[in-house]
Structure formats: structure tokens, C-alpha cells
Amino acid sequence: MSVTKVALVTGAGSGVGRAAALGLQTAGFTVVLAGRRQEELDKTAARGEDGPAMLPVACDVTQPDQVKSLFAEIERLYGRLDVLFNNAGKGAPAIPMEELTFEQWSSVVAVNLTGAFLCAQEAMRLMKKQSPRGGRIINNGSISAYTPRPHSAPYTATKHAISGLTKSISLDGRAFDIACGQIDIGNAATEMTERMTQGVIQPDGSMKVEPRIDAKHVADAVVYMASLPLDANVATITVMATKMPFAGRG
């Protein structure tokens, strides 16, 4: 069966994932929507315009068997995967590091890092054997991949790790026409950043409201990265609110 280019977006039920999935569909991709909440994935699919199909598939990226099943379904239906947007992520409460529980730490690592690894692993397996060979993996990093916020040890640690994973995928995929890049986002207007409208803690201990940007600007960058031919790659790109604190977080 002949299909358009196929993209998989994890965490597609809200925020950046939803915006990116809709942007990719508008750009002509067949989009597979993955996430834990089927009803939210269905809402994303319902917002899709006339164009290639959007396939909602409930999947917890922290569970290897569910990830394997997701990719097996993609291969069965489409025979290939051209783009993986590793977007699923979560944070922990903004409290002093010594007050975090092991469960809070483990939960963030499982989604942000292990989930991204499991999806990338399955994507590479499929991209290596499909014909034409190759594809693209885009990892959702964060400005926290460079500079932490106060009280953000689990999130920051995993986003630093994503940078390492991105470089490793880029290196290991090079011989197989698999490109890998990372998008680092600063204050996209999503549920995760809603608290910024009320004020968040700054490095000097003060609380300040921070500016946010429409998630569509992030989606546009993802679509640009995804649409490049495989002989060109955006290794890293930062999309952020112009006036948010970044350099030194001050």
C-alpha cells in the first residue's frame, strides 16, 4: 500500500505533541498519535484537517511491550516510519531535591529518558530494514538541557541525558541514513507551563511571571526539521519566548 511519509508523535494528546502532530499532518504526513490517554489522542485526531490519516494509539512509552506493539502496528499498517518525534515527557514537583521521593525521581526518568530510548530503539530497528532505508528522529530536549531551573533536578538531569542520547543516535544512525536532532523549547504555552502565568521561582528566590509562546511556533520548527531530506539535519534548535530568563536563568 502506498502512503505518504509516516510520522510518529509521542505525547500527542496535549501541548507541544498535539501542535506538532497537527502541523505534520498539514505538511502532508500520515501521523500516528501515541500517548497514555486514548480520549485525548482522539481529540487530537478530531482536530486534524482534511489530509492524510491520523491514527491514535494508546501507549505508555515506559513499558517496553507497549512500545514494541506500537511499532509493530506501524510496520503492519504502513510498512515504514519516516519520522519519530520523541516528545512525551513529565516533570516533578518544584521542591528541594532532598524532599523528592524515589518514586517521583523514577517516574520522570522512566518517561523522559527511558521512554525516549525505547521508542528510538524500535524506530532504528524499523528504519534500518525498511526500503527506502533510513529516517529521522527528533528528540524533545529543553532549555533545561543546558541550564537548570531551581528545584528541577529530575527534569534537568533527564534533559541533559537526552542531549547525550541525541548525539549517540546521530552517530550510530549515520551509516544507516538515520538522522537525529534535538529541539530545545523555552516556555511553550501548554498545560505544563500554565503555572508560569501565576509566577515561578527564580534563581534569586523571587517569584516571577514568565512570558510564554504559542506552541504552534514549536510545531513549525518540528515540521521544518521533519521535512528536510536525509542528507541535511538540524542537530539542535532552540525555540523560546524572547523575554524569558535563560542565560544564567536571570
FIKOLZA-1660 file (N, C-alpha, C; in steps of 0.1 Angstrom, whole numbers, plus 5000, padded with zeros to 4 digits):
% residues 250
   i   px   py   pz ch aa at
   1 5008 4988 5000  A  M  N
   1 5000 5000 5000  A  M CA
   1 5009 5012 5000  A  M  C
   2 5006 5022 4991  A  S  N
   2 5013 5034 4990  A  S CA
   2 5008 5044 5000  A  S  C
   3 5016 5050 5008  A  V  N
   3 5012 5060 5018  A  V CA
   3 5022 5072 5017  A  V  C
   4 5017 5083 5023  A  T  N
   4 5026 5095 5024  A  T CA
   4 5037 5091 5034  A  T  C
   5 5046 5100 5037  A  K  N
   5 5056 5098 5047  A  K CA
   5 5049 5097 5060  A  K  C
   6 5054 5088 5069  A  V  N
   6 5047 5085 5081  A  V CA
   6 5055 5090 5093  A  V  C
   7 5048 5097 5102  A  A  N
   7 5055 5103 5114  A  A CA
   7 5048 5098 5126  A  A  C
   8 5055 5095 5137  A  L  N
   8 5050 5091 5150  A  L CA
   8 5053 5102 5160  A  L  C
   9 5043 5107 5167  A  V  N
   9 5045 5117 5177  A  V CA
   9 5040 5111 5191  A  V  C
  10 5049 5110 5200  A  T  N
  10 5046 5106 5214  A  T CA
  10 5041 5118 5222  A  T  C
  11 5033 5115 5232  A  G  N
  11 5027 5126 5240  A  G CA
  11 5019 5135 5231  A  G  C
  12 5011 5129 5222  A  A  N
  12 5004 5136 5212  A  A CA
  12 4990 5141 5216  A  A  C
  13 4987 5138 5229  A  G  N
  13 4973 5141 5234  A  G CA
  13 4972 5155 5240  A  G  C
  14 4983 5163 5240  A  S  N
  14 4982 5176 5245  A  S CA
  14 4994 5184 5241  A  S  C
  15 4994 5197 5244  A  G  N
  15 5005 5206 5243  A  G CA
  15 5013 5206 5230  A  G  C
  16 5026 5205 5232  A  V  N
  16 5035 5205 5220  A  V CA
  16 5033 5193 5211  A  V  C
  17 5030 5182 5217  A  G  N
  17 5028 5170 5209  A  G CA
  17 5016 5171 5200  A  G  C
  18 5005 5177 5206  A  R  N
  18 4993 5179 5198  A  R CA
  18 4996 5189 5187  A  R  C
  19 5002 5200 5190  A  A  N
  19 5005 5210 5180  A  A CA
  19 5014 5205 5169  A  A  C
  20 5024 5197 5173  A  A  N
  20 5033 5191 5163  A  A CA
  20 5026 5181 5154  A  A  C
  21 5018 5173 5160  A  A  N
  21 5011 5163 5152  A  A CA
  21 5002 5170 5141  A  A  C
  22 4995 5180 5146  A  L  N
  22 4986 5187 5136  A  L CA
  22 4994 5194 5125  A  L  C
  23 5006 5200 5129  A  G  N
  23 5014 5206 5120  A  G CA
  23 5020 5196 5109  A  G  C
  24 5024 5185 5114  A  L  N
  24 5029 5174 5105  A  L CA
  24 5018 5170 5095  A  L  C
  25 5006 5168 5100  A  Q  N
  25 4995 5164 5091  A  Q CA
  25 4993 5175 5080  A  Q  C
  26 4993 5187 5085  A  T  N
  26 4991 5198 5075  A  T CA
  26 5002 5198 5064  A  T  C
  27 5014 5194 5069  A  A  N
  27 5025 5193 5059  A  A CA
  27 5025 5181 5051  A  A  C
  28 5015 5172 5052  A  G  N
  28 5013 5161 5043  A  G CA
  28 5018 5147 5049  A  G  C
  29 5021 5147 5062  A  F  N
  29 5025 5134 5068  A  F CA
  29 5013 5126 5072  A  F  C
  30 5013 5113 5071  A  T  N
  30 5004 5104 5079  A  T CA
  30 5010 5104 5093  A  T  C
  31 5001 5107 5103  A  V  N
  31 5006 5108 5116  A  V CA
  31 5000 5098 5126  A  V  C
  32 5009 5091 5133  A  V  N
  32 5005 5082 5143  A  V CA
  32 5006 5089 5157  A  V  C
  33 4995 5089 5164  A  L  N
  33 4995 5097 5177  A  L CA
  33 4996 5087 5188  A  L  C
  34 5006 5088 5197  A  A  N
  34 5008 5079 5208  A  A CA
  34 5007 5087 5221  A  A  C
  35 5002 5081 5231  A  G  N
  35 5001 5087 5244  A  G CA
  35 4993 5077 5253  A  G  C
  36 4993 5081 5266  A  R  N
  36 4986 5072 5276  A  R CA
  36 4971 5073 5276  A  R  C
  37 4966 5085 5272  A  R  N
  37 4952 5088 5273  A  R CA
  37 4945 5088 5259  A  R  C
  38 4938 5077 5257  A  Q  N
  38 4931 5075 5244  A  Q CA
  38 4922 5086 5241  A  Q  C
  39 4914 5091 5251  A  E  N
  39 4904 5101 5248  A  E CA
  39 4911 5114 5243  A  E  C
  40 4923 5117 5249  A  E  N
  40 4930 5129 5244  A  E CA
  40 4936 5128 5230  A  E  C
  41 4940 5116 5227  A  L  N
  41 4946 5113 5214  A  L CA
  41 4934 5114 5204  A  L  C
  42 4922 5109 5207  A  D  N
  42 4911 5110 5198  A  D CA
  42 4907 5125 5196  A  D  C
  43 4909 5134 5206  A  K  N
  43 4906 5148 5205  A  K CA
  43 4916 5154 5195  A  K  C
  44 4929 5150 5196  A  T  N
  44 4939 5155 5186  A  T CA
  44 4935 5151 5172  A  T  C
  45 4931 5138 5170  A  A  N
  45 4928 5133 5157  A  A CA
  45 4915 5141 5152  A  A  C
  46 4906 5144 5161  A  A  N
  46 4894 5151 5156  A  A CA
  46 4897 5165 5152  A  A  C
  47 4908 5171 5156  A  R  N
  47 4911 5184 5152  A  R CA
  47 4919 5185 5139  A  R  C
  48 4923 5173 5134  A  G  N
  48 4930 5172 5121  A  G CA
  48 4922 5177 5110  A  G  C
  49 4928 5184 5100  A  E  N
  49 4922 5189 5088  A  E CA
  49 4921 5177 5078  A  E  C
  50 4914 5180 5067  A  D  N
  50 4913 5171 5056  A  D CA
  50 4928 5168 5052  A  D  C
  51 4931 5156 5051  A  G  N
  51 4945 5153 5046  A  G CA
  51 4948 5139 5050  A  G  C
  52 4961 5135 5051  A  P  N
  52 4965 5122 5055  A  P CA
  52 4959 5117 5068  A  P  C
  53 4959 5104 5070  A  A  N
  53 4953 5099 5082  A  A CA
  53 4960 5102 5095  A  A  C
  54 4953 5103 5106  A  M  N
  54 4959 5104 5119  A  M CA
  54 4954 5092 5127  A  M  C
  55 4963 5084 5132  A  L  N
  55 4960 5071 5139  A  L CA
  55 4963 5072 5153  A  L  C
  56 4953 5073 5162  A  P  N
  56 4955 5074 5176  A  P CA
  56 4958 5060 5182  A  P  C
  57 4969 5058 5189  A  V  N
  57 4972 5045 5195  A  V CA
  57 4976 5047 5210  A  V  C
  58 4969 5042 5219  A  A  N
  58 4972 5043 5233  A  A CA
  58 4985 5036 5236  A  A  C
  59 4995 5042 5242  A  C  N
  59 5008 5036 5245  A  C CA
  59 5015 5043 5256  A  C  C
  60 5019 5035 5266  A  D  N
  60 5027 5041 5277  A  D CA
  60 5042 5038 5273  A  D  C
  61 5049 5049 5270  A  V  N
  61 5063 5047 5265  A  V CA
  61 5073 5042 5275  A  V  C
  62 5069 5040 5287  A  T  N
  62 5078 5035 5298  A  T CA
  62 5077 5019 5298  A  T  C
  63 5067 5014 5290  A  Q  N
  63 5065 4999 5290  A  Q CA
  63 5070 4993 5277  A  Q  C
  64 5081 4986 5278  A  P  N
  64 5087 4980 5265  A  P CA
  64 5077 4972 5257  A  P  C
  65 5069 4964 5263  A  D  N
  65 5059 4956 5255  A  D CA
  65 5050 4965 5247  A  D  C
  66 5045 4976 5253  A  Q  N
  66 5036 4985 5246  A  Q CA
  66 5043 4992 5235  A  Q  C
  67 5055 4996 5237  A  V  N
  67 5063 5003 5227  A  V CA
  67 5065 4994 5215  A  V  C
  68 5069 4981 5218  A  K  N
  68 5070 4971 5207  A  K CA
  68 5057 4969 5199  A  K  C
  69 5046 4969 5206  A  S  N
  69 5033 4967 5200  A  S CA
  69 5030 4979 5191  A  S  C
  70 5033 4991 5196  A  L  N
  70 5031 5003 5188  A  L CA
  70 5038 5003 5175  A  L  C
  71 5051 4999 5175  A  F  N
  71 5059 4999 5163  A  F CA
  71 5055 4988 5154  A  F  C
  72 5051 4977 5160  A  A  N
  72 5046 4965 5151  A  A CA
  72 5034 4969 5144  A  A  C
  73 5025 4977 5150  A  E  N
  73 5013 4982 5143  A  E CA
  73 5016 4992 5132  A  E  C
  74 5026 5000 5135  A  I  N
  74 5030 5010 5124  A  I CA
  74 5036 5002 5112  A  I  C
  75 5044 4992 5115  A  E  N
  75 5050 4984 5104  A  E CA
  75 5039 4977 5096  A  E  C
  76 5030 4971 5104  A  R  N
  76 5019 4964 5098  A  R CA
  76 5010 4972 5088  A  R  C
  77 5007 4984 5093  A  L  N
  77 4998 4993 5086  A  L CA
  77 5005 5000 5074  A  L  C
  78 5017 5005 5077  A  Y  N
  78 5024 5014 5067  A  Y CA
  78 5037 5009 5061  A  Y  C
  79 5043 4999 5068  A  G  N
  79 5055 4993 5062  A  G CA
  79 5067 5001 5065  A  G  C
  80 5066 5012 5071  A  R  N
  80 5078 5021 5074  A  R CA
  80 5074 5032 5084  A  R  C
  81 5085 5039 5088  A  L  N
  81 5084 5051 5097  A  L CA
  81 5094 5060 5092  A  L  C
  82 5090 5072 5088  A  D  N
  82 5100 5082 5083  A  D CA
  82 5104 5092 5094  A  D  C
  83 5096 5095 5104  A  V  N
  83 5099 5105 5114  A  V CA
  83 5094 5100 5128  A  V  C
  84 5102 5100 5138  A  L  N
  84 5098 5099 5152  A  L CA
  84 5100 5112 5159  A  L  C
  85 5090 5118 5165  A  F  N
  85 5091 5129 5174  A  F CA
  85 5090 5124 5188  A  F  C
  86 5101 5122 5195  A  N  N
  86 5101 5117 5209  A  N CA
  86 5098 5129 5218  A  N  C
  87 5085 5131 5220  A  N  N
  87 5080 5143 5227  A  N CA
  87 5075 5140 5241  A  N  C
  88 5070 5128 5244  A  A  N
  88 5064 5125 5257  A  A CA
  88 5074 5129 5269  A  A  C
  89 5068 5136 5279  A  G  N
  89 5077 5140 5290  A  G CA
  89 5068 5144 5302  A  G  C
  90 5075 5145 5313  A  K  N
  90 5068 5150 5325  A  K CA
  90 5078 5156 5335  A  K  C
  91 5073 5163 5345  A  G  N
  91 5082 5169 5355  A  G CA
  91 5079 5164 5369  A  G  C
  92 5086 5169 5378  A  A  N
  92 5083 5165 5392  A  A CA
  92 5080 5178 5400  A  A  C
  93 5074 5177 5412  A  P  N
  93 5071 5190 5419  A  P CA
  93 5084 5198 5421  A  P  C
  94 5082 5211 5420  A  A  N
  94 5093 5221 5422  A  A CA
  94 5096 5223 5437  A  A  C
  95 5103 5213 5443  A  I  N
  95 5106 5213 5457  A  I CA
  95 5121 5210 5458  A  I  C
  96 5127 5213 5470  A  P  N
  96 5141 5210 5472  A  P CA
  96 5144 5195 5469  A  P  C
  97 5156 5193 5463  A  M  N
  97 5159 5179 5458  A  M CA
  97 5158 5169 5469  A  M  C
  98 5162 5173 5482  A  E  N
  98 5162 5163 5492  A  E CA
  98 5148 5159 5497  A  E  C
  99 5138 5166 5492  A  E  N
  99 5124 5163 5496  A  E CA
  99 5117 5154 5485  A  E  C
 100 5124 5152 5474  A  L  N
 100 5118 5144 5464  A  L CA
 100 5118 5129 5468  A  L  C
 101 5107 5122 5465  A  T  N
 101 5107 5107 5468  A  T CA
 101 5114 5100 5456  A  T  C
 102 5118 5088 5459  A  F  N
 102 5124 5079 5449  A  F CA
 102 5114 5077 5437  A  F  C
 103 5101 5075 5441  A  E  N
 103 5091 5073 5431  A  E CA
 103 5090 5085 5422  A  E  C
 104 5091 5097 5427  A  Q  N
 104 5090 5109 5419  A  Q CA
 104 5102 5110 5409  A  Q  C
 105 5114 5107 5414  A  W  N
 105 5125 5107 5406  A  W CA
 105 5124 5096 5395  A  W  C
 106 5120 5084 5399  A  S  N
 106 5120 5073 5389  A  S CA
 106 5109 5075 5378  A  S  C
 107 5098 5082 5382  A  S  N
 107 5088 5084 5372  A  S CA
 107 5092 5093 5361  A  S  C
 108 5100 5104 5365  A  V  N
 108 5105 5113 5355  A  V CA
 108 5115 5107 5346  A  V  C
 109 5124 5099 5352  A  V  N
 109 5134 5092 5344  A  V CA
 109 5128 5082 5334  A  V  C
 110 5117 5075 5339  A  A  N
 110 5111 5065 5331  A  A CA
 110 5105 5071 5318  A  A  C
 111 5098 5082 5320  A  V  N
 111 5091 5088 5308  A  V CA
 111 5101 5096 5300  A  V  C
 112 5108 5105 5306  A  N  N
 112 5117 5114 5298  A  N CA
 112 5129 5108 5291  A  N  C
 113 5135 5098 5298  A  L  N
 113 5147 5092 5293  A  L CA
 113 5145 5078 5287  A  L  C
 114 5140 5069 5296  A  T  N
 114 5138 5055 5292  A  T CA
 114 5128 5054 5281  A  T  C
 115 5117 5062 5282  A  G  N
 115 5107 5062 5271  A  G CA
 115 5112 5066 5258  A  G  C
 116 5120 5077 5258  A  A  N
 116 5126 5082 5246  A  A CA
 116 5136 5071 5240  A  A  C
 117 5144 5065 5249  A  F  N
 117 5153 5054 5244  A  F CA
 117 5145 5043 5238  A  F  C
 118 5135 5038 5244  A  L  N
 118 5127 5026 5239  A  L CA
 118 5121 5029 5226  A  L  C
 119 5116 5041 5224  A  C  N
 119 5110 5045 5211  A  C CA
 119 5121 5047 5200  A  C  C
 120 5132 5053 5204  A  A  N
 120 5143 5054 5194  A  A CA
 120 5148 5041 5190  A  A  C
 121 5149 5032 5200  A  Q  N
 121 5154 5018 5197  A  Q CA
 121 5146 5011 5187  A  Q  C
 122 5133 5012 5189  A  E  N
 122 5124 5005 5179  A  E CA
 122 5124 5012 5166  A  E  C
 123 5124 5025 5166  A  A  N
 123 5125 5033 5154  A  A CA
 123 5137 5030 5145  A  A  C
 124 5149 5028 5152  A  M  N
 124 5161 5025 5145  A  M CA
 124 5160 5011 5139  A  M  C
 125 5154 5002 5146  A  R  N
 125 5153 4988 5141  A  R CA
 125 5144 4988 5128  A  R  C
 126 5133 4996 5128  A  L  N
 126 5125 4996 5116  A  L CA
 126 5131 5004 5105  A  L  C
 127 5138 5016 5108  A  M  N
 127 5144 5024 5098  A  M CA
 127 5155 5017 5091  A  M  C
 128 5162 5009 5098  A  K  N
 128 5174 5002 5092  A  K CA
 128 5169 4992 5082  A  K  C
 129 5158 4985 5084  A  K  N
 129 5154 4974 5075  A  K CA
 129 5144 4978 5064  A  K  C
 130 5137 4990 5066  A  Q  N
 130 5127 4994 5056  A  Q CA
 130 5134 4998 5043  A  Q  C
 131 5126 4999 5033  A  S  N
 131 5130 5003 5020  A  S CA
 131 5121 5014 5014  A  S  C
 132 5126 5026 5010  A  P  N
 132 5140 5030 5012  A  P CA
 132 5144 5031 5027  A  P  C
 133 5157 5028 5029  A  R  N
 133 5162 5028 5042  A  R CA
 133 5163 5042 5049  A  R  C
 134 5163 5042 5062  A  G  N
 134 5166 5055 5069  A  G CA
 134 5153 5062 5074  A  G  C
 135 5156 5073 5081  A  G  N
 135 5145 5081 5086  A  G CA
 135 5151 5091 5096  A  G  C
 136 5142 5098 5103  A  R  N
 136 5147 5109 5112  A  R CA
 136 5140 5108 5126  A  R  C
 137 5149 5110 5136  A  I  N
 137 5144 5110 5150  A  I CA
 137 5146 5124 5155  A  I  C
 138 5136 5130 5161  A  I  N
 138 5137 5143 5167  A  I CA
 138 5133 5142 5182  A  I  C
 139 5143 5145 5190  A  N  N
 139 5141 5144 5204  A  N CA
 139 5137 5158 5210  A  N  C
 140 5127 5158 5219  A  N  N
 140 5123 5170 5226  A  N CA
 140 5132 5171 5238  A  N  C
 141 5141 5181 5237  A  G  N
 141 5150 5184 5249  A  G CA
 141 5144 5194 5257  A  G  C
 142 5151 5205 5260  A  S  N
 142 5146 5216 5268  A  S CA
 142 5157 5226 5270  A  S  C
 143 5154 5238 5273  A  I  N
 143 5164 5247 5278  A  I CA
 143 5171 5242 5290  A  I  C
 144 5163 5233 5297  A  S  N
 144 5169 5227 5309  A  S CA
 144 5180 5217 5305  A  S  C
 145 5181 5214 5292  A  A  N
 145 5192 5205 5288  A  A CA
 145 5206 5213 5289  A  A  C
 146 5205 5226 5291  A  Y  N
 146 5217 5234 5292  A  Y CA
 146 5218 5241 5305  A  Y  C
 147 5207 5246 5310  A  T  N
 147 5206 5255 5322  A  T CA
 147 5194 5251 5330  A  T  C
 148 5197 5247 5343  A  P  N
 148 5185 5242 5351  A  P CA
 148 5177 5254 5357  A  P  C
 149 5165 5250 5360  A  R  N
 149 5157 5259 5369  A  R CA
 149 5159 5255 5383  A  R  C
 150 5156 5264 5393  A  P  N
 150 5157 5259 5407  A  P CA
 150 5147 5247 5409  A  P  C
 151 5151 5238 5417  A  H  N
 151 5143 5227 5422  A  H CA
 151 5138 5219 5410  A  H  C
 152 5147 5215 5401  A  S  N
 152 5143 5208 5389  A  S CA
 152 5152 5196 5386  A  S  C
 153 5158 5190 5396  A  A  N
 153 5169 5180 5394  A  A CA
 153 5164 5169 5385  A  A  C
 154 5153 5162 5387  A  P  N
 154 5149 5151 5378  A  P CA
 154 5147 5155 5364  A  P  C
 155 5140 5166 5362  A  Y  N
 155 5137 5170 5348  A  Y CA
 155 5150 5175 5341  A  Y  C
 156 5158 5183 5348  A  T  N
 156 5171 5187 5342  A  T CA
 156 5180 5176 5339  A  T  C
 157 5181 5166 5348  A  A  N
 157 5190 5155 5346  A  A CA
 157 5186 5147 5334  A  A  C
 158 5173 5145 5332  A  T  N
 158 5169 5137 5321  A  T CA
 158 5171 5145 5308  A  T  C
 159 5169 5158 5308  A  K  N
 159 5170 5166 5296  A  K CA
 159 5185 5167 5292  A  K  C
 160 5194 5168 5302  A  H  N
 160 5208 5167 5298  A  H CA
 160 5211 5153 5292  A  H  C
 161 5205 5143 5297  A  A  N
 161 5207 5129 5292  A  A CA
 161 5202 5128 5278  A  A  C
 162 5191 5135 5275  A  I  N
 162 5185 5135 5261  A  I CA
 162 5195 5140 5251  A  I  C
 163 5203 5150 5255  A  S  N
 163 5213 5156 5246  A  S CA
 163 5223 5145 5243  A  S  C
 164 5227 5137 5253  A  G  N
 164 5236 5126 5250  A  G CA
 164 5230 5115 5241  A  G  C
 165 5218 5112 5244  A  L  N
 165 5211 5102 5236  A  L CA
 165 5210 5107 5221  A  L  C
 166 5207 5120 5219  A  T  N
 166 5206 5125 5206  A  T CA
 166 5219 5124 5198  A  T  C
 167 5230 5127 5205  A  K  N
 167 5243 5126 5198  A  K CA
 167 5246 5111 5195  A  K  C
 168 5243 5102 5204  A  S  N
 168 5246 5088 5202  A  S CA
 168 5237 5083 5190  A  S  C
 169 5224 5086 5190  A  I  N
 169 5216 5082 5179  A  I CA
 169 5222 5087 5165  A  I  C
 170 5226 5100 5166  A  S  N
 170 5231 5106 5153  A  S CA
 170 5243 5099 5148  A  S  C
 171 5252 5095 5158  A  L  N
 171 5264 5088 5154  A  L CA
 171 5261 5074 5150  A  L  C
 172 5253 5067 5158  A  D  N
 172 5250 5053 5155  A  D CA
 172 5241 5051 5142  A  D  C
 173 5233 5061 5139  A  G  N
 173 5224 5060 5128  A  G CA
 173 5231 5065 5115  A  G  C
 174 5242 5071 5116  A  R  N
 174 5248 5078 5104  A  R CA
 174 5250 5068 5092  A  R  C
 175 5255 5056 5095  A  A  N
 175 5257 5047 5084  A  A CA
 175 5245 5041 5078  A  A  C
 176 5233 5043 5085  A  F  N
 176 5221 5037 5080  A  F CA
 176 5211 5048 5075  A  F  C
 177 5216 5060 5072  A  D  N
 177 5207 5071 5068  A  D CA
 177 5196 5075 5078  A  D  C
 178 5200 5074 5090  A  I  N
 178 5191 5078 5101  A  I CA
 178 5197 5091 5107  A  I  C
 179 5189 5102 5105  A  A  N
 179 5193 5115 5111  A  A CA
 179 5187 5117 5124  A  A  C
 180 5193 5124 5133  A  C  N
 180 5188 5127 5146  A  C CA
 180 5191 5141 5150  A  C  C
 181 5181 5148 5155  A  G  N
 181 5182 5162 5160  A  G CA
 181 5174 5164 5173  A  G  C
 182 5176 5176 5179  A  Q  N
 182 5170 5179 5192  A  Q CA
 182 5164 5193 5191  A  Q  C
 183 5152 5194 5196  A  I  N
 183 5146 5207 5197  A  I CA
 183 5145 5211 5212  A  I  C
 184 5150 5222 5216  A  D  N
 184 5150 5227 5229  A  D CA
 184 5140 5238 5231  A  D  C
 185 5130 5236 5239  A  I  N
 185 5119 5246 5239  A  I CA
 185 5119 5254 5252  A  I  C
 186 5116 5266 5251  A  G  N
 186 5115 5275 5263  A  G CA
 186 5102 5281 5264  A  G  C
 187 5093 5276 5273  A  N  N
 187 5081 5283 5277  A  N CA
 187 5070 5283 5266  A  N  C
 188 5068 5271 5260  A  A  N
 188 5057 5270 5251  A  A CA
 188 5044 5270 5260  A  A  C
 189 5034 5276 5255  A  A  N
 189 5021 5278 5262  A  A CA
 189 5014 5264 5262  A  A  C
 190 5016 5256 5272  A  T  N
 190 5009 5243 5273  A  T CA
 190 5005 5241 5288  A  T  C
 191 4998 5230 5290  A  E  N
 191 4994 5227 5304  A  E CA
 191 5006 5227 5314  A  E  C
 192 5017 5222 5309  A  M  N
 192 5029 5220 5317  A  M CA
 192 5034 5234 5322  A  M  C
 193 5032 5244 5314  A  T  N
 193 5038 5257 5318  A  T CA
 193 5027 5267 5323  A  T  C
 194 5015 5262 5325  A  E  N
 194 5004 5271 5329  A  E CA
 194 5008 5278 5342  A  E  C
 195 5015 5271 5351  A  R  N
 195 5018 5278 5364  A  R CA
 195 5027 5290 5362  A  R  C
 196 5033 5292 5351  A  M  N
 196 5042 5303 5348  A  M CA
 196 5034 5316 5348  A  M  C
 197 5021 5315 5345  A  T  N
 197 5012 5327 5344  A  T CA
 197 5009 5332 5358  A  T  C
 198 5012 5324 5368  A  Q  N
 198 5010 5329 5382  A  Q CA
 198 5023 5332 5389  A  Q  C
 199 5034 5328 5383  A  G  N
 199 5047 5331 5389  A  G CA
 199 5054 5318 5392  A  G  C
 200 5067 5317 5389  A  V  N
 200 5075 5306 5392  A  V CA
 200 5088 5311 5399  A  V  C
 201 5094 5302 5407  A  I  N
 201 5106 5306 5414  A  I CA
 201 5118 5308 5405  A  I  C
 202 5126 5319 5408  A  Q  N
 202 5138 5323 5401  A  Q CA
 202 5150 5319 5409  A  Q  C
 203 5162 5320 5403  A  P  N
 203 5174 5316 5410  A  P CA
 203 5177 5325 5422  A  P  C
 204 5172 5337 5423  A  D  N
 204 5174 5346 5434  A  D CA
 204 5163 5344 5445  A  D  C
 205 5155 5334 5443  A  G  N
 205 5144 5331 5453  A  G CA
 205 5131 5339 5451  A  G  C
 206 5131 5348 5442  A  S  N
 206 5119 5356 5439  A  S CA
 206 5109 5348 5430  A  S  C
 207 5097 5352 5430  A  M  N
 207 5087 5346 5421  A  M CA
 207 5083 5356 5410  A  M  C
 208 5084 5351 5398  A  K  N
 208 5081 5360 5387  A  K CA
 208 5072 5353 5376  A  K  C
 209 5063 5360 5370  A  V  N
 209 5055 5356 5359  A  V CA
 209 5065 5356 5347  A  V  C
 210 5065 5345 5339  A  E  N
 210 5073 5344 5328  A  E CA
 210 5065 5344 5315  A  E  C
 211 5070 5350 5304  A  P  N
 211 5063 5350 5291  A  P CA
 211 5063 5336 5285  A  P  C
 212 5053 5333 5277  A  R  N
 212 5052 5321 5270  A  R CA
 212 5049 5323 5255  A  R  C
 213 5051 5313 5247  A  I  N
 213 5048 5315 5233  A  I CA
 213 5038 5304 5228  A  I  C
 214 5031 5307 5217  A  D  N
 214 5022 5298 5212  A  D CA
 214 5030 5285 5207  A  D  C
 215 5024 5273 5211  A  A  N
 215 5031 5261 5208  A  A CA
 215 5032 5259 5192  A  A  C
 216 5024 5266 5185  A  K  N
 216 5025 5265 5170  A  K CA
 216 5039 5268 5165  A  K  C
 217 5045 5278 5172  A  H  N
 217 5059 5282 5168  A  H CA
 217 5068 5270 5169  A  H  C
 218 5066 5262 5180  A  V  N
 218 5074 5250 5181  A  V CA
 218 5071 5239 5171  A  V  C
 219 5058 5238 5168  A  A  N
 219 5053 5228 5158  A  A CA
 219 5059 5232 5145  A  A  C
 220 5060 5245 5141  A  D  N
 220 5066 5249 5128  A  D CA
 220 5080 5244 5127  A  D  C
 221 5088 5245 5138  A  A  N
 221 5102 5241 5138  A  A CA
 221 5103 5226 5137  A  A  C
 222 5094 5219 5143  A  V  N
 222 5094 5204 5142  A  V CA
 222 5091 5200 5127  A  V  C
 223 5081 5207 5121  A  V  N
 223 5078 5204 5107  A  V CA
 223 5090 5207 5098  A  V  C
 224 5097 5218 5101  A  Y  N
 224 5109 5221 5093  A  Y CA
 224 5119 5210 5094  A  Y  C
 225 5122 5206 5106  A  M  N
 225 5132 5195 5108  A  M CA
 225 5128 5182 5101  A  M  C
 226 5115 5179 5103  A  A  N
 226 5110 5166 5098  A  A CA
 226 5110 5166 5082  A  A  C
 227 5108 5178 5076  A  S  N
 227 5107 5179 5062  A  S CA
 227 5120 5179 5054  A  S  C
 228 5131 5180 5061  A  L  N
 228 5144 5180 5054  A  L CA
 228 5147 5167 5047  A  L  C
 229 5154 5167 5036  A  P  N
 229 5159 5155 5031  A  P CA
 229 5169 5149 5040  A  P  C
 230 5171 5136 5040  A  L  N
 230 5180 5129 5049  A  L CA
 230 5195 5133 5048  A  L  C
 231 5199 5140 5037  A  D  N
 231 5213 5144 5037  A  D CA
 231 5215 5158 5043  A  D  C
 232 5204 5163 5050  A  A  N
 232 5205 5175 5058  A  A CA
 232 5199 5173 5071  A  A  C
 233 5205 5179 5081  A  N  N
 233 5200 5177 5095  A  N CA
 233 5201 5189 5104  A  N  C
 234 5191 5192 5112  A  V  N
 234 5192 5202 5122  A  V CA
 234 5196 5195 5135  A  V  C
 235 5209 5196 5139  A  A  N
 235 5214 5189 5151  A  A CA
 235 5207 5194 5164  A  A  C
 236 5206 5207 5165  A  T  N
 236 5199 5213 5177  A  T CA
 236 5193 5226 5172  A  T  C
 237 5181 5229 5178  A  I  N
 237 5175 5241 5176  A  I CA
 237 5168 5245 5189  A  I  C
 238 5168 5258 5192  A  T  N
 238 5161 5263 5204  A  T CA
 238 5150 5273 5200  A  T  C
 239 5138 5270 5205  A  V  N
 239 5127 5279 5202  A  V CA
 239 5122 5283 5216  A  V  C
 240 5122 5296 5218  A  M  N
 240 5119 5301 5232  A  M CA
 240 5112 5315 5232  A  M  C
 241 5105 5318 5243  A  A  N
 241 5100 5331 5245  A  A CA
 241 5111 5341 5246  A  A  C
 242 5111 5351 5238  A  T  N
 242 5122 5361 5237  A  T CA
 242 5126 5366 5251  A  T  C
 243 5117 5369 5259  A  K  N
 243 5120 5376 5271  A  K CA
 243 5120 5367 5284  A  K  C
 244 5120 5354 5282  A  M  N
 244 5120 5345 5293  A  M CA
 244 5135 5345 5299  A  M  C
 245 5137 5343 5311  A  P  N
 245 5150 5341 5317  A  P CA
 245 5157 5329 5312  A  P  C
 246 5168 5330 5306  A  F  N
 246 5176 5318 5301  A  F CA
 246 5190 5319 5305  A  F  C
 247 5198 5328 5300  A  A  N
 247 5212 5329 5303  A  A CA
 247 5214 5331 5318  A  A  C
 248 5219 5321 5324  A  G  N
 248 5220 5322 5339  A  G CA
 248 5207 5322 5346  A  G  C
 249 5196 5319 5339  A  R  N
 249 5183 5319 5345  A  R CA
 249 5180 5332 5353  A  R  C
 250 5185 5343 5348  A  G  N
 250 5183 5356 5355  A  G CA
 250 5180 5367 5345  A  G  C
% end
